[in-house]
Amino acid sequence: MQIDARLDLHGYHQHEAFTILENFISHSRQANKRCVLVITGKGLHHMAAREQREGVLRKMVPIWLNE
């Protein structure tokens, strides 16, 4: 399936990303785009602690889309 539009949310804070995503989905729908790609990133990596935390956007974007 061909991707009709892409949105890269790298570097945005949660409140900014929500507004941008909301506008992107709205405009994509109005333009009859059927397949869109939303890139969230992987989250923060803490090398010293050797821990990986899931990014907030990676967690929240699916929740927002389901709402």
OpenMM code with the backbone's topology and positions (N, CA, C; nanometers):
from openmm import Vec3, app, unit

residues = "MET GLN ILE ASP ALA ARG LEU ASP LEU HIS GLY TYR HIS GLN HIS GLU ALA PHE THR ILE LEU GLU ASN PHE ILE SER HIS SER ARG GLN ALA ASN LYS ARG CYS VAL LEU VAL ILE THR GLY LYS GLY LEU HIS HIS MET ALA ALA ARG GLU GLN ARG GLU GLY VAL LEU ARG LYS MET VAL PRO ILE TRP LEU ASN GLU".split()
positions = [
    Vec3(0.0845, -0.1173, 0.0000),
    Vec3(0.0000, 0.0000, 0.0000),
    Vec3(0.0896, 0.1244, 0.0000),
    Vec3(0.0552, 0.2193, -0.0803),
    Vec3(0.1329, 0.3429, -0.0921),
    Vec3(0.0991, 0.4384, 0.0236),
    Vec3(0.2013, 0.5004, 0.0796),
    Vec3(0.1821, 0.5987, 0.1872),
    Vec3(0.1500, 0.7335, 0.1229),
    Vec3(0.0363, 0.7901, 0.1611),
    Vec3(-0.0103, 0.9159, 0.1033),
    Vec3(0.0446, 1.0392, 0.1742),
    Vec3(0.0796, 1.0261, 0.3015),
    Vec3(0.1316, 1.1402, 0.3785),
    Vec3(0.2130, 1.0872, 0.4958),
    Vec3(0.3117, 1.1674, 0.5382),
    Vec3(0.3984, 1.1302, 0.6508),
    Vec3(0.4048, 1.2450, 0.7511),
    Vec3(0.4155, 1.2068, 0.8779),
    Vec3(0.4331, 1.3043, 0.9850),
    Vec3(0.5424, 1.2534, 1.0775),
    Vec3(0.6456, 1.3335, 1.0981),
    Vec3(0.7562, 1.2983, 1.1865),
    Vec3(0.7461, 1.3842, 1.3118),
    Vec3(0.7227, 1.3208, 1.4249),
    Vec3(0.7040, 1.3920, 1.5519),
    Vec3(0.8304, 1.3961, 1.6374),
    Vec3(0.9447, 1.3558, 1.5823),
    Vec3(1.0709, 1.3627, 1.6572),
    Vec3(1.0928, 1.5041, 1.7108),
    Vec3(1.1293, 1.5142, 1.8365),
    Vec3(1.1678, 1.6422, 1.8944),
    Vec3(1.0534, 1.7261, 1.9493),
    Vec3(0.9309, 1.6803, 1.9328),
    Vec3(0.8178, 1.7578, 1.9847),
    Vec3(0.7809, 1.7128, 2.1255),
    Vec3(0.7327, 1.8067, 2.2045),
    Vec3(0.6794, 1.7743, 2.3366),
    Vec3(0.5374, 1.7218, 2.3201),
    Vec3(0.4883, 1.6556, 2.4212),
    Vec3(0.3590, 1.5879, 2.4142),
    Vec3(0.2461, 1.6810, 2.3713),
    Vec3(0.2342, 1.7987, 2.4329),
    Vec3(0.1226, 1.8879, 2.4007),
    Vec3(0.1323, 1.9408, 2.2578),
    Vec3(0.2551, 1.9652, 2.2105),
    Vec3(0.2745, 2.0098, 2.0718),
    Vec3(0.2404, 1.8970, 1.9748),
    Vec3(0.2876, 1.7778, 2.0058),
    Vec3(0.2671, 1.6628, 1.9186),
    Vec3(0.1188, 1.6303, 1.9042),
    Vec3(0.0436, 1.6426, 2.0115),
    Vec3(-0.1000, 1.6140, 2.0056),
    Vec3(-0.1690, 1.7080, 1.9072),
    Vec3(-0.1405, 1.8361, 1.9176),
    Vec3(-0.2018, 1.9358, 1.8291),
    Vec3(-0.1601, 1.9131, 1.6841),
    Vec3(-0.0335, 1.8860, 1.6627),
    Vec3(0.0171, 1.8617, 1.5270),
    Vec3(-0.0468, 1.7362, 1.4680),
    Vec3(-0.0555, 1.6304, 1.5480),
    Vec3(-0.1167, 1.5061, 1.5018),
    Vec3(-0.2643, 1.5262, 1.4691),
    Vec3(-0.3327, 1.5962, 1.5554),
    Vec3(-0.4753, 1.6225, 1.5345),
    Vec3(-0.4978, 1.6970, 1.4020),
    Vec3(-0.4178, 1.8000, 1.3766),
    Vec3(-0.4282, 1.8763, 1.2519),
    Vec3(-0.3907, 1.7911, 1.1307),
    Vec3(-0.2860, 1.7108, 1.1446),
    Vec3(-0.2411, 1.6241, 1.0361),
    Vec3(-0.3504, 1.5251, 0.9970),
    Vec3(-0.4110, 1.4610, 1.0951),
    Vec3(-0.5167, 1.3628, 1.0676),
    Vec3(-0.6372, 1.4316, 1.0041),
    Vec3(-0.6735, 1.5470, 1.0564),
    Vec3(-0.7866, 1.6210, 1.0015),
    Vec3(-0.7636, 1.6602, 0.8553),
    Vec3(-0.6465, 1.7169, 0.8267),
    Vec3(-0.6154, 1.7572, 0.6892),
    Vec3(-0.6030, 1.6367, 0.5960),
    Vec3(-0.5454, 1.5289, 0.6467),
    Vec3(-0.5312, 1.4079, 0.5661),
    Vec3(-0.6682, 1.3509, 0.5307),
    Vec3(-0.7566, 1.3531, 0.6261),
    Vec3(-0.8927, 1.3021, 0.6025),
    Vec3(-0.9655, 1.3884, 0.5002),
    Vec3(-0.9553, 1.5201, 0.5145),
    Vec3(-1.0194, 1.6118, 0.4197),
    Vec3(-0.9635, 1.5948, 0.2791),
    Vec3(-0.8365, 1.5575, 0.2679),
    Vec3(-0.7717, 1.5386, 0.1390),
    Vec3(-0.7881, 1.3945, 0.0871),
    Vec3(-0.8693, 1.3153, 0.1556),
    Vec3(-0.8960, 1.1759, 0.1180),
    Vec3(-0.7708, 1.0898, 0.1131),
    Vec3(-0.6773, 1.1167, 0.2015),
    Vec3(-0.5568, 1.0341, 0.2120),
    Vec3(-0.5921, 0.9124, 0.2970),
    Vec3(-0.5709, 0.7965, 0.2402),
    Vec3(-0.6152, 0.6733, 0.3057),
    Vec3(-0.5074, 0.6073, 0.3903),
    Vec3(-0.3813, 0.6285, 0.3565),
    Vec3(-0.2721, 0.5642, 0.4284),
    Vec3(-0.1713, 0.6714, 0.4700),
    Vec3(-0.1584, 0.6925, 0.6003),
    Vec3(-0.0643, 0.7922, 0.6514),
    Vec3(0.0337, 0.7240, 0.7472),
    Vec3(0.1529, 0.7800, 0.7551),
    Vec3(0.2579, 0.7274, 0.8420),
    Vec3(0.2917, 0.8321, 0.9468),
    Vec3(0.2871, 0.7916, 1.0738),
    Vec3(0.3233, 0.8805, 1.1841),
    Vec3(0.4473, 0.8216, 1.2505),
    Vec3(0.5543, 0.8987, 1.2532),
    Vec3(0.6814, 0.8553, 1.3112),
    Vec3(0.6954, 0.9204, 1.4482),
    Vec3(0.7127, 0.8376, 1.5507),
    Vec3(0.7202, 0.8890, 1.6875),
    Vec3(0.8609, 0.8887, 1.7441),
    Vec3(0.9469, 0.8039, 1.6960),
    Vec3(1.0783, 0.7867, 1.7565),
    Vec3(1.0741, 0.6749, 1.8586),
    Vec3(1.1892, 0.6488, 1.9204),
    Vec3(1.2017, 0.5362, 2.0125),
    Vec3(1.1971, 0.5756, 2.1589),
    Vec3(1.2212, 0.7010, 2.1891),
    Vec3(1.2257, 0.7415, 2.3291),
    Vec3(1.3666, 0.7731, 2.3735),
    Vec3(1.3842, 0.7884, 2.5019),
    Vec3(1.5137, 0.8252, 2.5587),
    Vec3(1.5962, 0.7025, 2.5925),
    Vec3(1.7259, 0.7135, 2.5731),
    Vec3(1.8183, 0.6060, 2.6073),
    Vec3(1.9145, 0.6577, 2.7143),
    Vec3(1.9251, 0.5858, 2.8221),
    Vec3(2.0163, 0.6236, 2.9298),
    Vec3(2.1323, 0.5252, 2.9307),
    Vec3(2.2403, 0.5661, 2.8692),
    Vec3(2.3550, 0.4769, 2.8551),
    Vec3(2.4217, 0.4460, 2.9893),
    Vec3(2.4301, 0.5444, 3.0778),
    Vec3(2.4987, 0.5220, 3.2051),
    Vec3(2.4248, 0.4187, 3.2897),
    Vec3(2.2948, 0.4284, 3.2921),
    Vec3(2.2152, 0.3350, 3.3716),
    Vec3(2.1834, 0.2081, 3.2934),
    Vec3(2.2152, 0.2086, 3.1635),
    Vec3(2.1856, 0.0963, 3.0749),
    Vec3(2.0369, 0.0619, 3.0769),
    Vec3(1.9562, 0.1643, 3.0855),
    Vec3(1.8115, 0.1472, 3.0837),
    Vec3(1.7572, 0.2078, 2.9556),
    Vec3(1.6475, 0.1542, 2.9121),
    Vec3(1.5757, 0.2108, 2.7988),
    Vec3(1.4360, 0.2430, 2.8461),
    Vec3(1.3934, 0.3665, 2.8212),
    Vec3(1.2570, 0.4041, 2.8543),
    Vec3(1.1815, 0.4271, 2.7247),
    Vec3(1.0603, 0.3781, 2.7207),
    Vec3(0.9769, 0.4003, 2.6035),
    Vec3(0.9405, 0.5474, 2.5959),
    Vec3(0.9448, 0.6034, 2.4774),
    Vec3(0.9116, 0.7429, 2.4581),
    Vec3(0.7649, 0.7715, 2.4852),
    Vec3(0.7393, 0.8906, 2.5328),
    Vec3(0.6027, 0.9332, 2.5632),
    Vec3(0.5174, 0.9313, 2.4373),
    Vec3(0.5706, 0.9839, 2.3268),
    Vec3(0.4921, 0.9882, 2.2034),
    Vec3(0.4680, 0.8485, 2.1480),
    Vec3(0.5666, 0.7629, 2.1602),
    Vec3(0.5498, 0.6250, 2.1133),
    Vec3(0.4358, 0.5570, 2.1879),
    Vec3(0.4205, 0.5927, 2.3122),
    Vec3(0.3130, 0.5361, 2.3946),
    Vec3(0.1796, 0.6051, 2.3663),
    Vec3(0.1802, 0.7385, 2.3537),
    Vec3(0.0568, 0.8145, 2.3478),
    Vec3(-0.0091, 0.8205, 2.2095),
    Vec3(0.0678, 0.8200, 2.1031),
    Vec3(0.0082, 0.8341, 1.9687),
    Vec3(-0.0953, 0.7252, 1.9418),
    Vec3(-0.0692, 0.5970, 1.9695),
    Vec3(-0.1745, 0.4970, 1.9460),
    Vec3(-0.3002, 0.5234, 2.0306),
    Vec3(-0.2809, 0.5713, 2.1515),
    Vec3(-0.3958, 0.6021, 2.2385),
    Vec3(-0.4761, 0.7168, 2.1776),
    Vec3(-0.4072, 0.8222, 2.1355),
    Vec3(-0.4770, 0.9363, 2.0736),
    Vec3(-0.5514, 0.8941, 1.9485),
    Vec3(-0.4896, 0.8099, 1.8665),
    Vec3(-0.5545, 0.7660, 1.7422),
    Vec3(-0.6776, 0.6809, 1.7704),
    Vec3(-0.6744, 0.6026, 1.8767),
    Vec3(-0.7905, 0.5214, 1.9127),
    Vec3(-0.9059, 0.6022, 1.9687),
    Vec3(-0.8728, 0.7191, 2.0228),
    Vec3(-0.9786, 0.8048, 2.0771),
    Vec3(-1.0536, 0.8699, 1.9632),
] * unit.nanometer
topology = app.Topology()
chain = topology.addChain("A")
for resn in residues:
    res = topology.addResidue(resn, chain)
    for name in ("N", "CA", "C"):
        topology.addAtom(name, app.Element.getBySymbol(name[0]), res)
